Amino acid sequence: MGRMHNPPHPGEVLEQLWLVPAGVSVTAAALALGSSRKHISSIVNGRAAITAEMALRLAAWLKTTPESWLTMQAAWDLWQAAKMDRPKIKALKLAA
């Protein structure tokens, strides 16, 4: 399976699929998640990553799975990393 083309940051998914339709503010989300408004705002604005701890909180709050949040974060991280310049890496050759 290939990587998704330009995946959204999970914070964008949180905002567009959960917060906006439910009419939940960043402040209310922070309160529900036991987090600061600043941290939830950073996630929603794509400046902070979804950690394993936050994935567990989101899963409990939204009745989703923590794996779904971490998978979204990993896809976004890989997409961002793939756009960066990297040194030329030679494949490891195992001895026969």
Beta strands, then each sheet from edge to edge (+ up, - down):
end
